[in-house]
Amino acid sequence: MWERKELKSNAKYVLRTSYWKAFLVSIILGIVGGGVSSPSFNFNTGSSGSGSGVQGMELDWGVLAPILALAFGILLIVILCFVAFRIFVGAPLEVGSIKYFKRSSEREANLNHLGYAFNGSRYMDIVKAMFWRGLLNFLWYLLLIIPGIVKAYAYSMVPYLLADNPNIGTRRAVDLSNQMTRGHKFRMFVLDLSFLGWILLGVLACGIGVLFVLPYINQTKAELYMALRHQAIASNLTSAQELRLTPPPPMY
């Protein structure tokens, strides 16, 4: 069974020699992985003016309708562009970033891993698996918040599995992630809570300090995956061959 203290200790050891690389990758992961919050739009009417003045206003819908239709069309295009970027660029970059942190745990901190998912033989399989995982998370959150959070932890290992074997299969990646995290979700939640103090300190430093905590968090998550992967192989949930951890047999 993995221990929170050990995971964090391993992460600190890795970051001793590769912190600034991890910082750069964390910024990219924070952006493409949803780390940047979307702006909120508030449509409030002003409180000044008399009620009779409002009642006396007549809206010319013949003029407003085309303007509103144009605004809605532009908003729809922006939303579609954002979704397309997230699916076809953001998700592969997320897997590449996680590949970097996973390989850093294995003492290979190479920034070239960022482009890992854009290889032709991997790209569409990664896009499909990440889309399926995101869709499942979205549907669970529509049901209720608590089940959505639980399932988010259940499916959290999908990008790590794809970083090991991008061709593992959409449903297999989700199912294996669910099996690997079974019995660990609450401890994973506590692990996340253990970073709260660091995050609050970062917020106090004008918010910029949070960015410097991200490498520590991401590297610890990679150490968590390594521990869960080891347990999954030991309990025959998967194999080193399925995760491509051993070189393929020679061709004769």
GUTORLO-917203 format. One line per field, with one value per residue (C-alpha): residue in three letters; z, y, x. Coordinates in Angstrom, 2 decimals. Each point is the difference from the previous one (the first is absolute). Example, Ala and Ser with C-alpha at 12.3 -4.5 7.8 and 13.67 -1.06 7.14 Angstrom:
<atoms>
residuo = c(ALA  SER);
Z = c(7.80  -0.66);
Y = c(-4.50  3.44);
X = c(12.30  1.37);
</atoms>
This chain:
<atoms>
residuo = c(MET  TRP  GLU  ARG  LYS  GLU  LEU  LYS  SER  ASN  ALA  LYS  TYR  VAL  LEU  ARG  THR  SER  TYR  TRP  LYS  ALA  PHE  LEU  VAL  SER  ILE  ILE  LEU  GLY  ILE  VAL  GLY  GLY  GLY  VAL  SER  SER  PRO  SER  PHE  ASN  PHE  ASN  THR  GLY  SER  SER  GLY  SER  GLY  SER  GLY  VAL  GLN  GLY  MET  GLU  LEU  ASP  TRP  GLY  VAL  LEU  ALA  PRO  ILE  LEU  ALA  LEU  ALA  PHE  GLY  ILE  LEU  LEU  ILE  VAL  ILE  LEU  CYS  PHE  VAL  ALA  PHE  ARG  ILE  PHE  VAL  GLY  ALA  PRO  LEU  GLU  VAL  GLY  SER  ILE  LYS  TYR  PHE  LYS  ARG  SER  SER  GLU  ARG  GLU  ALA  ASN  LEU  ASN  HIS  LEU  GLY  TYR  ALA  PHE  ASN  GLY  SER  ARG  TYR  MET  ASP  ILE  VAL  LYS  ALA  MET  PHE  TRP  ARG  GLY  LEU  LEU  ASN  PHE  LEU  TRP  TYR  LEU  LEU  LEU  ILE  ILE  PRO  GLY  ILE  VAL  LYS  ALA  TYR  ALA  TYR  SER  MET  VAL  PRO  TYR  LEU  LEU  ALA  ASP  ASN  PRO  ASN  ILE  GLY  THR  ARG  ARG  ALA  VAL  ASP  LEU  SER  ASN  GLN  MET  THR  ARG  GLY  HIS  LYS  PHE  ARG  MET  PHE  VAL  LEU  ASP  LEU  SER  PHE  LEU  GLY  TRP  ILE  LEU  LEU  GLY  VAL  LEU  ALA  CYS  GLY  ILE  GLY  VAL  LEU  PHE  VAL  LEU  PRO  TYR  ILE  ASN  GLN  THR  LYS  ALA  GLU  LEU  TYR  MET  ALA  LEU  ARG  HIS  GLN  ALA  ILE  ALA  SER  ASN  LEU  THR  SER  ALA  GLN  GLU  LEU  ARG  LEU  THR  PRO  PRO  PRO  PRO  MET  TYR);
Z = c(0.00  -0.97  2.59  -0.54  1.67  -2.22  -3.20  0.94  0.98  -3.36  -1.82  1.85  -0.87  -3.71  0.00  1.53  -3.44  -2.36  1.73  -2.76  -2.69  2.18  0.51  -3.76  -0.55  2.92  -1.56  -3.25  1.86  2.03  -3.16  -2.16  2.94  1.10  2.44  -1.42  1.09  -2.60  0.34  1.40  -1.72  2.07  -1.65  2.59  -0.55  1.62  3.15  -0.74  -1.65  0.79  -0.61  -2.27  -2.22  -0.46  -0.72  -2.62  -1.93  -3.04  -1.44  -3.75  -0.51  -3.72  0.68  3.04  -1.44  -2.64  2.58  2.53  -2.66  -1.05  3.62  0.62  -3.18  1.00  3.52  -1.43  -2.32  2.89  2.13  -2.85  -0.66  3.69  0.14  -3.18  1.37  3.26  -1.78  -2.82  1.53  3.74  0.78  -1.92  1.68  3.37  -0.66  -1.19  3.16  2.15  -2.01  1.01  3.72  -0.18  -1.71  2.50  2.68  -1.97  -0.09  -3.59  0.08  -3.74  -1.37  -3.29  1.69  -0.37  -3.65  0.76  -0.87  -3.40  -1.62  -2.77  1.47  3.40  -0.62  -0.79  2.62  2.65  -1.22  0.09  3.44  1.54  -1.60  1.38  3.46  -0.12  -1.19  2.83  2.56  -1.43  0.12  3.60  1.03  -1.63  2.25  3.31  1.23  2.45  -2.48  -2.54  2.36  0.82  -3.68  -0.77  2.37  -1.51  -3.50  1.04  -1.08  -3.63  -1.32  1.90  -1.55  -3.43  0.73  0.47  -2.81  -2.26  -1.87  3.09  -1.14  1.04  2.22  1.32  1.19  1.88  1.46  1.11  1.58  1.89  1.24  0.97  2.12  1.71  3.74  -0.43  -0.85  3.51  0.57  -3.35  1.18  3.23  -2.07  -1.93  3.25  1.29  -2.60  1.22  2.31  -2.83  -2.29  2.62  0.43  -3.77  -0.03  2.70  -2.24  -2.40  -1.47  -1.93  2.64  -1.00  -3.27  1.89  1.93  -3.13  -0.80  3.49  -0.37  -3.51  0.86  3.08  -2.16  -2.32  2.99  0.99  -3.42  0.22  3.33  -1.28  -3.16  2.07  2.06  -3.11  -1.57  3.25  0.31  -3.67  -0.96  -2.87  -1.18  -0.90  -3.57  -0.21  1.31  -2.26  2.88  -1.53  -3.45  -2.66  -0.90  -2.91  -3.47  -1.86);
Y = c(0.00  3.39  2.67  3.71  0.98  -2.35  1.30  3.58  -0.90  -1.70  3.03  2.38  -2.18  0.04  3.77  0.70  -0.32  0.81  2.61  2.65  -2.54  -1.20  3.61  0.58  -3.23  0.84  3.34  -1.76  -2.69  2.64  1.77  -2.97  -2.02  2.67  1.83  3.36  0.91  1.23  3.56  0.59  2.19  1.95  1.64  2.38  2.86  3.27  1.01  3.73  1.67  -0.01  -2.85  2.14  0.60  -3.77  -0.46  2.73  -1.75  -1.98  -2.56  -0.09  -3.76  0.49  1.61  -2.07  -3.44  0.00  1.38  -2.67  -2.71  1.21  0.11  -3.51  -1.27  1.50  -1.45  -3.43  0.11  0.98  -2.86  -2.52  1.20  -0.37  -3.51  -1.01  1.37  -1.88  -3.29  0.05  2.03  0.33  -3.67  -1.27  2.68  -1.08  -3.59  1.20  2.09  -2.98  -2.13  2.48  -0.28  -3.77  -0.33  2.44  -2.50  -2.48  2.53  1.19  3.68  0.66  2.85  -1.86  -2.08  2.97  -0.92  -3.69  -0.17  1.66  -3.03  -1.31  -3.49  1.36  3.22  -1.13  -2.77  2.54  2.54  -2.60  -1.32  3.47  1.08  -3.07  0.63  3.66  -0.91  -2.51  2.55  2.59  -2.39  -0.99  3.66  0.58  -2.71  1.35  1.82  -2.67  -2.92  2.24  0.58  -3.70  -0.96  2.72  -1.81  -3.35  1.15  2.10  -2.63  -0.07  2.56  -1.80  -3.33  1.64  1.37  -3.61  -1.56  2.43  -2.89  -1.73  0.71  2.52  -2.22  -1.99  3.19  1.12  -3.45  -0.52  3.46  -0.82  -3.27  1.56  2.71  -2.28  0.29  2.94  2.89  1.40  -0.17  1.75  2.69  0.40  0.22  2.89  1.69  -0.25  2.58  2.52  1.75  0.46  1.32  2.50  1.24  0.39  1.98  2.32  0.68  1.93  -3.29  -0.44  -2.33  -2.67  -0.46  -0.99  -2.67  -1.69  -1.99  -1.50  -0.98  -1.43  -1.97  -1.45  -1.08  -1.76  -1.79  -1.06  -1.53  -1.89  -1.48  -0.91  -1.49  -2.19  -1.24  -0.59  -2.18  -1.87  -0.76  -1.03  2.86  0.67  -1.07  1.58  -1.11  1.73  3.23  -0.44  0.07  -2.69  0.08  -1.97  -3.42  -0.03  -0.58  -3.04);
X = c(0.00  1.36  0.68  -0.56  3.27  2.01  -1.61  0.81  3.54  0.57  -1.44  2.33  2.98  -0.88  -0.57  3.41  1.60  -2.88  -2.17  0.00  -0.82  -2.86  -1.08  -0.26  -1.93  -2.31  -0.90  -0.90  -1.94  -1.82  -1.16  -1.01  -1.30  -2.46  2.24  -1.05  -3.51  -2.41  -1.24  -3.45  -2.49  -2.52  -2.96  -1.41  -2.39  0.84  -1.85  -0.14  -2.94  -3.69  -2.36  -2.13  3.04  0.45  -3.65  0.17  2.80  -1.05  2.41  0.30  0.26  0.34  3.39  1.01  -0.78  2.80  2.47  -0.91  0.18  3.47  1.19  -1.33  1.67  3.35  -0.30  -0.84  3.01  2.29  -1.33  0.40  3.56  0.84  -1.46  1.83  3.28  -0.50  -0.75  2.55  2.86  -0.54  -0.62  3.08  2.14  -1.38  1.06  3.42  0.43  -0.94  2.42  2.72  -0.80  -0.32  3.37  1.49  -0.97  2.10  2.89  -0.50  -1.04  -0.22  -2.12  -0.36  -2.69  -2.36  -0.51  -0.43  -3.71  0.31  1.59  -2.27  -0.31  -1.06  -1.88  -3.55  0.00  1.01  -2.57  -2.80  0.92  0.31  -3.28  -1.78  1.42  -1.05  -3.50  -0.45  1.16  -2.40  -2.96  0.74  0.23  -3.38  -1.42  1.33  3.11  1.20  -0.25  1.73  2.92  0.24  0.05  2.54  2.37  -0.99  0.96  3.02  2.54  -1.17  2.56  2.78  -0.99  -0.03  3.47  1.12  -2.00  -1.89  -1.61  -1.39  -3.56  -2.62  -2.15  2.95  1.75  -3.13  -0.69  3.60  0.15  -3.20  1.49  3.33  -1.64  -2.52  0.52  2.37  -2.34  -0.36  3.76  0.50  -2.41  1.99  3.19  -1.52  -1.06  3.56  1.06  -2.56  2.47  2.49  -2.72  -1.19  3.57  0.20  -3.23  1.35  2.99  -2.25  -1.20  3.25  1.36  -2.51  1.88  3.13  -1.90  -1.36  3.18  -0.07  -3.66  0.38  3.12  -1.69  -2.96  2.44  1.52  -3.51  -0.57  3.28  -1.09  -3.48  1.50  2.31  -2.96  -2.10  2.68  0.59  -3.74  -0.29  -2.34  2.38  3.44  3.30  -0.61  -3.38  1.52  3.04  2.42  2.18  1.58  -1.89  1.40  2.47  -1.37  1.35);
</atoms>
